[in-house]
Amino acid sequence: MSKKLPGIYHAPISSSVKNNDRVFYSLYGEAPRKNVEVGGNVLQEVDRIFKEEGYLFNKEVIITTKDRTYQTALVSRNKKGIITLDNDYILYDDIVSFQRKK
């Protein structure tokens, strides 16, 4: 019983398809950003990192304050500042720049 089945029509794909990216990012609002300098609103960038999927201690950041530069991961936050994996407490008012490390 070896009958040949009829062929199935398929249209040729002439352009790149990125619909999976568009569908995935529509759930979270926008694509995740990496290595972004945050000028005025550090709170929004910290909130974005805390809302992303995955463990916080795997998301390394570079925080530059008035006194020094921290290269660490975030652990917790409150209304006035953030706590890093190195057990440093950094006030939001002291942060000059905030970057995601690649």
C-alpha positions in Angstrom: 0.0 0.0 0.0 2.4 2.7 -1.1 0.2 5.4 -2.4 1.6 8.9 -3.0 -0.2 11.5 -1.0 -1.0 14.9 -2.6 1.4 17.7 -2.0 0.7 20.6 0.5 0.9 24.2 -0.7 3.2 26.5 1.1 3.9 30.1 0.2 7.6 31.2 -0.1 8.9 33.3 2.7 10.7 36.3 1.2 11.4 38.4 4.3 12.7 37.8 7.8 10.0 36.9 10.4 10.2 38.5 13.8 6.7 37.8 15.1 8.0 35.8 18.0 9.9 38.8 19.4 6.9 41.0 19.0 4.6 38.6 20.7 7.0 37.9 23.6 7.8 41.5 24.3 4.2 42.6 24.1 3.6 40.7 27.4 6.1 42.8 29.3 5.7 46.2 27.5 9.1 46.5 25.9 12.3 44.6 25.2 14.7 44.2 28.1 17.5 46.7 28.0 21.1 46.0 28.8 23.9 48.4 29.5 21.7 51.5 29.6 22.8 54.7 31.2 20.0 56.0 33.4 20.1 59.7 33.9 17.2 61.0 35.9 15.0 58.1 36.9 16.9 55.3 38.6 13.7 54.1 40.3 12.1 53.0 37.0 15.2 51.1 36.0 15.4 49.3 39.4 11.7 48.5 39.2 12.2 47.1 35.7 15.0 44.8 36.9 12.9 43.6 39.9 10.0 42.8 37.6 12.0 40.7 35.1 11.9 37.0 35.3 14.8 35.1 36.8 16.9 35.5 39.9 18.0 38.9 41.0 21.5 37.9 42.0 22.2 36.7 38.5 21.5 40.2 37.1 24.7 42.2 37.5 24.6 46.0 37.6 27.2 48.8 37.7 26.1 51.6 40.1 28.1 54.8 40.2 27.5 57.0 43.3 29.0 60.2 44.5 31.7 58.3 46.4 32.5 55.1 44.4 31.5 52.6 41.8 29.8 49.3 42.7 29.9 46.3 40.3 27.5 43.8 42.0 24.0 42.4 41.9 20.8 43.6 43.5 19.2 41.8 46.5 16.5 44.0 47.9 15.0 47.5 47.8 12.9 49.8 49.8 11.6 53.4 49.4 15.0 55.0 50.1 17.6 52.7 48.6 18.8 49.3 47.4 20.8 46.5 49.0 23.4 44.8 47.0 24.8 41.3 47.0 27.9 42.6 48.8 25.7 43.8 51.6 26.1 47.5 50.7 23.1 49.9 51.2 22.9 52.5 48.5 20.5 55.5 48.7 18.7 56.5 45.5 19.7 60.1 46.1 23.4 59.1 46.0 23.2 57.3 42.6 24.8 59.2 39.7 24.5 56.4 37.0 23.0 53.0 36.9 23.9 50.4 34.2 23.1 46.8 33.4 26.2 44.8 32.9 26.3 42.7 29.7 
